[in-house]
Amino acid sequence: MNLLETHDLTVSYGGLHANSNVNIKVEKGKLTGLIGPNGAGKTTFIDAITGFTNISSGRADFKGADLAGVSPAMRARSGLVRTFQSLELFEDLTVWENLIVMAEETKWWSFIADIFMPNRRLGIEDQAEWALNFLGLAEWRDRLTLDLSHGQRKLVSVARGLAAKPELLLLDEPAAGLDTVESQQLGSHLRDILDQNISIFLIDHDMGLVLSVCDYIYVLDFGKIIAEGTPDEVRNNPEVIKAYLGETAGEIQAEEGAAVRQLGGN
């Protein structure tokens, strides 16, 4: 079953096509990747899927339903949840408070419900607690996110997405700014998330990470899909090596991806 599918999705700003006739499918239970160099249109694509920018032509479907006219908040409530490249954490709140904010679907009547249905918050706290422990963040529970390292803040951002218990989690550049060890640790967590009945669409330019964790990969360059396939097919695709990596970088990244996969199997 395809959770997410786009049909000739195009996003234009004036005469510039940031995304041009992009067709992707994200299967339930799979970790699907979208890679491309900086400026390729990756974040524009995820913005279009989640309702933060308008689709000029084409369409995006989630669980078989057209997303046209659906607000970002309603898309999130339907199970389509994203993280942001800029993290978007509440820095004056603790890690725990950040997760609670994401887990709770706040309405105008929420404070009334809290008075008459105090047990309502137990489910919300259970979701946040699960996400906190799942990513090993319990020791940072009461720390302000402002006081955490960049790598720790990245994990909190992923945990916030998990706290909403999505069906599909879209991760926008979660490895940006991470060192090699932190990136490998993140990759391990991502594969574990699939076991929780949560599918993942990973958008990143970290070739080593994407090659090591994804089941299927799309490659975006200048707003267009130039290749797709399994990690092995993408790694050896001449167009990908030429347009995205360059010959030498392609060999290096392929070796790194193989090393990470071998490490994960040990």
C-alpha positions, 0 to 999 in steps of 0.5 A: 500500500502506498501511504504517499504518492505524488503525480507530476507534482510541480512547484513554481515561483514565477518562472522558476520550477523548484519542483518539476513533474515529480513522481514518488511513492512511499510504501507503508512499512518502508523507509524511502529516501529522497536525496539531492545536492543543496538547492535541488528542491528537496525542502520545497518538495516536503513543504508542498506535501505538508501544505507549507507551500502551494502546488502549482500543478499535479497532486499529492495523495496521502492514504489515497486522498488528494491533499489539495485544500487540506491545511498543514494542521489537518495533514498532521492530524491525519498522520502525516507529520514532519520535522524541520531542517531548522529544528523548530524546537521551543528553546525555552522549554524542556525536552519533556515539554517539547514532546508534550506540545507535539503529542497534544492536539490542542483545541480551544476547549482543551483546558475545559477537557483537562478539568473534567477529564483529567485522565485525558492527559495520561494518553498524551503523556504516554505518547511523549514518554514512549518517544522519549525512551525510544530514542534514549532521551530520558536523561535529558528529560528536564533539560532545556533544549537550548542547553543540548548539543546539536546532535542531541537537539536533532534527536529531540526533533525526531522524538517530537515527530514520534510523539504525535504517533504518525503513520508517516514521518517526514524527516527534513535533513535530520543528519545536517550538522551531525558527525559520522558517529552521530549520523550512524546512531541516527540511522540505527534509530530510523530502522527501529522506528519502522518496527513501531508501525511508522513509515519514514520518508527521509530527505537528506543530502548525507549519501552515506546515511541514505544508502545505509538505511533506506529501502528505496531512494529517489534522486532529485537534481534541479527540481527533477527526479533523475534516478530511483531504485534500491541503494545499490542501483542508486549507488551505481547509477552513472547519472547520480554519480555525475550529477550529484557526487562526482566520480571520486566522491561517488566511490568514497560515499559508496564505500562509506555506505557499505561500511555503515551497513556492515557495522549495523549487521555486527 
